[in-house]
Amino acid sequence: MVGERNITKGKPNFSQYIVNKFGILYLHDDSESLADNFTFAVWPKQKSKSTTKPEANFLEEMFNITISPVNDQAPELKTKGLRLKVLQGNSLVVGPENLRVEDLDSPPEEIKYMIIRNPNNGILAMAHHPDIPVHHFTQADIDNSQVWFIQDGSPSSGVFYFSVTDGQHRPLYKLFHLDVIPISITLVNLTDLLLPQGQTTVPITNTHLSAMTNGKSPQITYKMTSPLQHGHLLIENQVVVSFEQEDLHSGRLCYHMTDLTASEDQLYFSLFTPESNLTGQMLNIRVQPLLRVRSNLTIANRVVYPLRRKDLDATELANRTNSDPKFEVTKPPVHGRLVRRVGRDTAMENATLFSQRDIDQGLLMLHAHANLTDINVLNDSFTFLLRADHIQPAIGHLAFSIVPPDPLCLQTFTPDVSLLVTAHNLVTSDLSRGKPVVSPGLTARTETLGKLAQTRQQETNPWGQHRGEEPTLDGKASPTRVIWPPDTTNTSPGTPTQPRESSYPLMVIVPLAVVVFLLIVTAVALCVWLLGQKVEKTKPLIKPQTNLEPTTPSPRPERSRTVPTVTVTPLLKSSSNPPVSLFRDPQSEQMAFPATEPVEKCAPWETWMNLDPDMVKLCRQTNPTLKHNQYWV
């Protein structure tokens, strides 16, 4: 300023006269800068000429200004969260990232710290005297990493109280936290040790057991806290009760099982280092079953599923031990049950003990009965104990998923005719519940749309078939399916039937098939002979006409003198002729009944003319077409 006028870029000129009279005033902006300057040019000026700076004959100089500092700024703490984390028993430097105070008008050497209360879990010391506690230091000492915290080894955390000042302003008082990280041992691996079934020794490596520590000493020692129940720990064939981490890395440590009746064992141990310990640890040792288990087994709900070798296969175990492995169920399935077919019968019982032979023969079934409301898949499993001769048992389990049954895979029948004919019984399908129901006994029942049924209860042959019984079906009814149960055995009432695939060896199936075939042929021959004897002894209720065919053994229905216990609706208007099978081949009839004397034959169309008109529409007028593997009997 010149006088009371500011010198600016717009009005930068002033004269020597003004300087001599008023002088030049410099005003500082109160910043922390300690130097400043300005540059000026000077030249002679006549009164009649302009004040514009000439191009020549001028002098230019720089005027330097030195500013004396004034301590008017208080120190300011820049660190957020005064905290230091140190490992138990270790030493750590206190750096500017942990503690920093700035003063714009004071250098770091003039910012002084004073310890008001010392740390309760160690000491603060200078780097060149780590054993002597220090109570005063500067920000420059901190910036140069000269201040250290020496932890005394206690696991507890602590604090120290300090003040900081620049010598001119009031000091700042702060609390500094010292967090101690305790020395610890951490188990990196603690995996069950699997001993293959049939073996007695297995190595223990760092994949099963491994630990690490944050202490100074990396050496870790394992010590057993209780003896093993069913074996020993061995290092180079020597029984040991303690071992090192190096023994695990090298694979020298082994477990040897001495009790072949146990399926598992437990190793209780503790870990030690010179600075810390870890107690109460346990390594589980399990016998791994020599068994192949299906991993993606899915069964339908409320449908009996036969377990096969592809689901549970202990064949290798059977070959090694030359025995039949046994499965003992220790935990049954939650949403189902295991059942087994008893002997050669179709009766079922709960299976808590079964063998590999039962699985190979298809005797073991898994029946799921879960509530699948609002869900599509439900997981379940059962646990078992696998045993074999001269080796230790092993615990295994079979997991499976229960899904709703597929309607296309269920065995269903048409609503018109519901009939299953078996060798021992007559199975009718309960269409309302969607599952087959077995009806054993001597009475066969046929339900049709036309409500036409004929039931005759007679003496049965050894195969359970009815003599002289030929059910007549509606012409509109769907063809029935004939299913023979396994092993031609009787089925208990209420037992669900399901097709079962054979698992018998070929050497058993072939002789059994031959025996069954011979028995069937013998039974059929005996049935035909008995029918022939009964026809010869039976006299007709009505006088026969001259056009009757000779009486021969025939599986067709016969009229008896005995009053039947059921209502019989005759198909023919005239009862003078014996009933004629609607499904019989006319050529077969001519060949099967050779005439001993000339008789009058009825043409097929004449036979239909004699039928009741109400019955004609319910009967077939043509022979049914034979399908694959069908033949006339």
C-alpha positions, 0 to 999 in steps of 0.5 A, a space after each residue: 500500500 502507498 498511503 491509503 491506496 492499494 497497489 494493484 495491477 490496474 494501478 501499479 505506479 507510484 513515485 519516489 516522492 510518495 515513497 519519501 512522504 508516505 512510504 510503502 506498507 506490506 500487509 501479511 495474509 496471516 499464512 504460515 509462509 515465512 518469505 515473500 517478494 515483489 519485483 519493481 521497475 524504476 525510470 525517470 519521468 518528466 512532467 509532460 510525459 506519460 507514466 507508461 513504462 518505457 522500452 529502454 532506460 529503466 531499472 528492474 529489481 526484486 524486493 525480498 520480504 522475510 516474515 517472522 513466525 508467530 506461534 498462534 496455532 494449537 497442535 492438532 491430532 490427526 490419528 483416528 482411533 488411538 490403538 495398537 495391536 501387539 502379539 502376546 509377549 512381542 514388541 512393536 514400534 509405535 509409528 506415525 500411522 499409530 500416533 501423529 500430531 501436527 502443528 502448522 507453526 511448530 516443527 515435529 521436534 517442538 511437539 512434545 509428548 508426556 506419559 501421564 499413566 504408564 501401560 499396565 501390560 508393558 512399557 514404552 521404550 526407545 529403540 536404543 534402550 529397550 529395557 528402560 521405560 521412557 516418559 517423554 518423547 517428541 513427534 520426531 521420535 515417533 516419525 523416526 520409529 524410535 518409540 517401541 512398546 514392549 509387551 510383558 507376556 500377559 494375555 490382558 490388554 492395556 492402555 496408557 494416558 498421555 498429553 501433547 503440546 507445542 509449548 505455547 498452547 494448552 496440551 491435549 490429553 488422550 488415551 491410547 489402547 494397547 490390544 494384546 493378541 494371545 498366542 494360540 494354536 489353531 487346528 488346520 485339519 481335523 479329518 476323520 481317519 478312515 481304516 479300510 475294512 479288512 485292514 488293521 493299519 493306516 497312516 496318519 498324515 497332515 491331511 488328517 491332523 495338522 496345526 499352526 501357531 502364531 507364536 515365535 516357536 513353530 514346534 508343536 507337540 501332540 500328546 494323548 490324554 487317554 489311551 485308545 480303546 481298540 488300538 495303538 499309535 505306532 512310529 516305526 513299529 514302536 508304540 508312542 503316546 506323543 508325536 510331533 507335527 513333523 511325524 505327521 508331515 513325513 507319514 511315519 505315524 500309524 494307527 494299528 487296530 487290535 480289536 476286530 470287534 470294533 467299528 470305530 475308535 477315538 484319539 483324545 489328545 492335546 497340543 503344546 508349544 513353548 508359549 501356548 497349548 490347546 486341550 480337549 481335542 479328539 480325532 475320530 477313527 472309523 472303519 470304512 466299509 468295503 462296499 459300493 453304495 449307489 449315490 443317486 438313488 431315487 424311489 417313488 413314494 408308496 411304491 415298493 422298491 426292490 434293492 439290488 446289487 447296484 444299490 448295495 454291493 458287498 461282493 468284494 468283501 464277500 470274495 475276500 472273506 469267503 462269507 456272506 456279508 451281513 447288514 444290521 440296520 442300526 437306524 431305519 429310514 424315517 419316511 419308510 421301512 425295509 421289508 424282506 420277502 419271507 422264504 419263497 412266499 410273498 409275505 413281507 416282514 420288517 428287515 433289521 438284519 439281511 445279507 448280501 445274498 438277500 439283496 442278490 436274490 431280490 428279497 429286500 424291499 424299500 417301501 417309502 411312505 412319506 408325506 409329500 404335500 407341497 414338496 417334490 423331493 424328500 431326502 431320507 437314509 438308513 444306517 447299518 453295520 456291515 459284518 463279515 467273518 474274521 474282520 472288523 465291522 463297519 458303519 455305512 448308510 444308504 441315502 435316497 430321495 423320495 419323489 411322487 410316483 409317476 402315473 405312467 409307471 403305475 400298474 392300472 387297468 381300464 374301468 370297464 374290466 378290472 381283472 388279474 388272473 394268477 396261478 393261485 389267486 384272482 387279483 382285482 385292481 382297486 381303481 379307487 385307490 390306484 393299487 392292486 388288491 389280492 383276493 385269494 380263495 376258491 371264488 373268482 370275481 369278474 366285474 364288467 360294464 354290463 354287470 354280466 358275471 358268472 361265478 361257480 365254486 367248484 373243486 380246485 386242482 393243485 394249482 388253484 384253478 377252478 374247474 368248469 369255470 369260464 367267465 364271460 365278458 362284455 363285448 365292449 370290455 377291454 382285454 384283461 392282463 394275466 400276471 403270474 406272481 413270482 415262484 407261483 406262490 400265494 399272496 397274502 391278503 392286502 399285500 401290494 403286488 409289484 413286478 419284480 425282476 429276477 436276480 437268480 443265476 441262470 443255473 437256477 432259473 433254467 431247472 426251475 422253469 423246466 420243473 414249473 412247466 412240467 407241473 403246469 402240463 400235469 395240472 392241465 392234463 389232470 384238469 381236462 381228465 377230471 372235466 371229462 369224467 364229470 361231463 360223462 356222469 352229468 345228465 342234461 336237464 333238457 332233452 338234447 336235440 339231434 344236432 348236439 355235438 359229441 361230449 368231450 372234455 372241454 373247459 367250457 361252462 357245464 350245466 349241472 343238476 345241482 341248483 347253483 347258488 348264484 343267479 345264472 342268465 342263459 345266453 341262448 333262447 332255447 336251453 336244448 343246446 349246450 352252451 357254445 364258447 364265443 371265443 372258440 375257433 370253428 375249425 377247432 370245434 370240428 376237429 375236436 369233436 369227430 362225429 360217430 353218426 351223421 348229425 346236423 350242424 349249425 352254422 356260426 350265423 345260426 348260432 348267433 340267431 339263437 342268442 337273446 337279442 339283449 345278449 348279442 350286443 354284449 358278445 363278440 361276433 368275431 374271433 379276437 385277433 391273437 397278439 404276440 405270444 398268444 395262442 389258442 388253448 
